Amino acid sequence: MPLRNGRMLSVDALSGQVRDGRIDTVIVAFTDMQGRLQGKRLHAHYFIDHALTEPMEGCHYLLAVDVEMNTVAGYADSGWETGYGDMCFVLDMATLRVMPHLPGTALVQADVTWHDGTPVAYSPRTMLSRQLAKASALGYQALAGVELEFMVFHESYERAADLGYRNLTPVNQYNSDYSILATSRVEPLLRDIRNAAFAAGMNVESAKGECNPGQHEIGFLYDEAMVSADNTVVYKNMAKEIAAHHGKSLTFMPKFNAREGNSSHIHLSLRGIDDSLVFWDAATGTRSALYEHFIAGVLATMRDFALLYAPNINSYKRFSNRSFAPIKIGWGEDNRTCAVRLVGRSGGARLENRVPGGDANTYLALAAMLAGGLYGIEAELELPPPESGSAYGSDAPTMPLSLAEARDAFADSDMAQQLLGKDVVNHYTNMADVEIDAFSTVVTDWELQRSFERM
């Protein structure tokens, strides 16, 4: 199997490093519904001697729990009634890499299947795999890049929890967007994250400050869509681990406070299997008709698929007027007020989906974008007129502005069932129901402050 790049590990290289003692631990992990790595740490010799050739299993409740890892009702395949059995981990050795910030540790990512080898349909990586297979059958490959923002605080995760995540001290006290001086204050952490990500096989571009005090972004070069999704989930986990090593805390949550939220802008383009340009017409120097159909499909399905871009209660706090987070389902040329921003020309022509926040599961978001875009190509959907100027006041359709609204749009969508499958729709609808029900019982600080004395 060819390596994704020279910094990834082959099985032979891993075996050599295990024999000479450089690696003693191998993490086997898959990505859950919430976009988190879940799995086991194996002794490296056990991994070489057994896990490479023998079945490895984990409880299938891992794809049927809430953020707190509580067992919850409503999932067809996993519950007390089904006995909470196992699913199988199928290693993807193309993802094998060293984790340089964790001594003596390598990591390999896995798909999950049932015992008969059938893929778990609602596993996020399986959902993306199926859309990539459809694209390939139509003659296309997908390339993607992800821009993730995060906020960093001087308090450790433990201290932040003790404080109830209130009154934390950001590493910057002012808007540090593009500021070299401000980012120098947190450069020891950012440098360690960049270098660890590069050593783990990711192609790091840059780091920059952002608008909210303590907010930063590390960018990565685009790659095959599955590679970018695999790297993103590893990077998010790695960034939090390295922040903890520095005695700090780092959050990707979409809306930490009333200022700018954390986005996860996703850039996507198609090329031919032979690497030919399909989004650009070289003869006219303009977008191809196929590109326009693809954009139209992403827009046409955006409201129905909002749950896969914005999966949590907090996701929707990010959508507000003049916030750089979109509320209108429109597109524009290099227009950051639109849900879809078109950037680049020729081989760099791509669309940027500005809807996902830092909590988005990249596999799910890319699967949704591809499903919608490929539908647009097959149906030859017409691209509506672009937004000029600010899209916030336009007459374009509005994004769902709450998890409940997104849940209903997804659950009631014939298009979602057609493009993603009934099992997927039912599963992620239940995920939304669980979060909505959990939040409905919470008494917030806002309610206490307004109601305790004055009501």
Residue, then its C-alpha position, 0 to 999 in steps of 0.5 A: m500500500p503506497l504511503r500518503n506521504g513520506r511522514m506516514l508509517s508503513v507496517d514494516a517501518l512500524s515493526g522496526q520501530v517496535r523492535d528497537g523500542r522507539i514505539d511501544t503503544v499503538i492507538v486504534a481509533f475510529t471517529d464517532m458521531q460527534g467527530r471524536l476519536q474513540g478506541k484503544r491503546l494497544h501494546a505495540h508488540y500485541f498490535i504487530d503480533h495479533a491486531l494486524t491479523e485478528p479481529m478487533e472489536g468495540c461496543h457499538y454503543l460508541l455510535a449511540v451515546d450523547v456527548e457525555m457518553n451516556t447511554v440513551a434511547g431511540y437508536a435502532d441497533s444499539g440499546w438495552e434491548t439489543g444487549y449492547g453488543d460489539m462492532c468490528f474495527v477494520l484498520d485502514m493502514a494508510t492512516l498509520r502515523v507517529m504521534p510525536h507529542l505522545p512518547g513512543t506512540a503511533l496511531v491508526q484509524a479504523d472503519v467499523t463494520w458489523h460481524d458479517g463485514t457489512p459497514v455500519a451505514y451511519s458511521p461518519r467515515t462510511m458515509l463519506s466513503r459512500q459519497l466518494a465512491k459515487a463520485s468515483a463512479l461518475g468519474y470524479q475525485a474530491l479534494a478538500g481543505v479545512e480551516l478550523e478556528f479555536m480559542v486558547f485560555h491560560e487555564s488548564y482543562e481541569r482548572a477551567a472545569d473547576l471554574g465552570y468554564r466562566n471567567l477564563t483568561p484568553v491568551n490574547q486580550y484584544n482582536s489579534d486577526y493577522s497580528i504577528l505581535a499578538t500571535s507571538r505571545v502564544e507561539p510556543l503552543l502554536r509552534d508545537i501544534r504545527n510541528a507535531a501535525f507536520a511530523a504526523g503526516m499533515n501538510v501544515e500551511s500557517a497559523k494566524g490570529e483571529c478576531n475574538p481575544g485568544q482565537h487562532e487558526i492553523g491552516f492545512l494544504y488541501d488533499e484528497a477529501m478522505v485524507s483531509a477528514d482523517n487528518t482533521v479529526v487527528y489534528k483536533n485531538m492532537a491540538k487539545e492534547i498539546a494544549a494540555h501539555h502546556g497547561k492551557s485549554l483550547t476549545f473548538m466550540p462554535k460560540f464560546n461567548a457573544r463575540e466571533g465564534n469558531s468556524s470550520h470552513i470547508h473548501l471542496s472541488l472536484r477533478g477528473i479521475d485523471d486529474s483533469l479540471v472539471f470545475w473550469d472551462a479553459a476555453t472561456g476562462t470561466r466556471s464550467a457548467l458542471y461546477e455551477h450544477f455542483i454549487a446549485g446542488v449544495l445550495a439546494t440541499m443546505r437547509d435539509f442537511a444543516l444538521l450535518y453541518a451544525p449538529n449541536i445546540n451551541s452551533y446555532k448561536r454562531f449564526s447572527n447578522r454581520s458575524f461572518a457566519p452565514i444566515k442566508i443560503g446564497w453564493g457569491e464570488d469571494n463574498r464572506t457574507c454568503a453560505v457558499r463563497l467561490v474562490g480561485r480560478s482554473g485549478g484552484a477553483r473551489l467552493e467554500n462552505r462557511v456554514p460549519g462551526g468548529d464542532a462540525n464532524t468533517y466526515l459528515a459535512l463533506a458527505a453532505m456537501l458531496a451528496g448535494g453537489l453530485y445530486g446537482i450535477e446529475a439533475e443539472l440544477e440551475l445555479p441561482p443568481p449570486e449575492s452582491g454585497s451583504a447577503y445578510g439582508s438578501d431574500a435568499p432562503t434562511m438557514p435553520l436557526s436552531l437545532a430543533e429547526a434543523r432536526d425537523a428539516f432533516a427528518d422530513s427531507d425526502m432528499a436526505q433519505q434519497l441521498l443518504g439513506k433512511d437508516v442515516v436519517n433516523h440515526y442522526t435525527n435521534m442524535a438531535d432529539v437526544e441533545i434537544d431533550a437534554f438541553s430542555t431541562v437545563v436552567t441557564d445562567w441567563e434564566l437565573q440572572r433574570s428570574f431569581e429576584r425579579m420574577 
